Amino acid sequence: MGRFKSSNTAPEILVRKAIHRAGRRFRLHCKGLPGKPDIVLPRYKMALFVHGCFWHHHDNCHVAKIPRSNPDFWVSKFRVNKERDQRVAAELRRLGWTVEVIWECEAKDPAVLDSVLLERKIVEPSPLGKSR
């Protein structure tokens, strides 16, 4: 598991590009905040996490299946990851931050990603009616 990246992943880069394209400026992996959010928009006091569907066990996602080998380990691992995610989000909210999660499956499709960013008010609609 040490071979898997935790930052600068492909979905994270796609989200960063979409946010930057929309004119928002951000900071990356702020160590001073609980959980080191993947993307921080300090001006809006918003912390974004780009979660991998497998590692954070995205509900109802085809990627989030429990492996057949050693299922007890994986069930425990996913439970611990979800509990940590909830604890970190609660701490950030207590500090006055807005917390948003963008899932890997949402980031892969540009149209879905654009609508998610608009829906969650991470970016503003462009004056031309499109987010690109």
N, C-alpha and C positions, 0 to 999 in steps of 0.2 A: 504494500500500500504506500510505501515511501516513495515509489516512483510516480505517483499521481500528483500533479500540480495543484496547489491550493489558490494560487493567484495568477493573474494574466492568462486565464483559460480562454479558449475560443469563444464560448458564450459571453464571457465577461467583456472581451474585446468588442464583440458585436454590439453589446449594450452601450459601451463607452462611445463607440463611433456614432450610434444613433443619437445619444444624448448630446454629444459635441456638435453633430450636424444640426441639431435643433437650437444651437446657440447657448446651451448651458455649459458652464465651466464647473469643474469638480476637482476633488482631490482623491487620491487612491490610497486604500489600505491604511487609514489613519490609526496609528498605534495608540493614540491617546484616548480612543473611544472603546467601550466594551465590544468585544468580538471582532475588532479591526474590520469594519465594513468594507466591502469591495469598492464601493463608490460613495463619496460623501459630497453633498452639495451644501457647503457651509452657509451660503447666503439664505437658503431655504430651510436650514436645520433639518436636512433629510439624509437618512442613511439607507443605502441600497445594498442588498445582498443578492448576488447572482448564484443561486443554488443549483447544483447538479441534481438531476432527477433521481439518479441512482443513490448517491451518497446521502441525500437528505430525504429520501424515500417519498417522493412527490405522490400524493394520493391520486388514484385513478390514472396514472401515467404508465404507459406500456414499458417504459425503461425501468421503472421502480419495482422490479421483481426480486424476490428473495432467491439467491442462488441455491441450487440443490445441494451443493457440498457445504457441510457444516452450517445448516440453517439456524441452529440455536445461536451461534456466534453472530450471524448477520442480523437476526431479529434484535438481539441485544444491542449491537452496534447502531442500527437504525434508530432504536428507541433512545439511546444516549444522545445521538446527534440531534434528534428532534427536541429532546428536553433542553439541550444546550442552546439550540436556536431560540426556543421560547424564552429561556432565561435571559439571553443576551438582548432580545427584542424588548422584553419588559424593562430591563435596566436602562436601555436607551430611551424608551418612552418616559421612564421616571425622570430622566435628565432633560426632558423636553424635546426630544427628537422625534420626527416622523420616521417610521421604519417601513420599508417596502421590500418585498421579495420578488425577484424576477426569476422564473424557472428556466432551466436550460431549454426545455421544449418550446417555451414562448420566445426565446431569443433566436432560435434557428430560422424561423420564418420572418422575413423583414416586415411583411404586412401585419402579422400578429404582434410583433414587437412594437411597431409604431402605435397600434391601437392600445396595447397594454400601457405604454408610456403616457399616452394621452388620457386614458381612462383613470389612471392612478395619479394624474396631475403631476407627473415628473417633468413633462415638457408641456409647452403651450401649443395650441394649434397654430399652424403657419398662416400668414395673411392670405395666402393663395388657396387655403382650404385643404392642403395636403401637408403631411408632416415631413415630407422630403423636399 
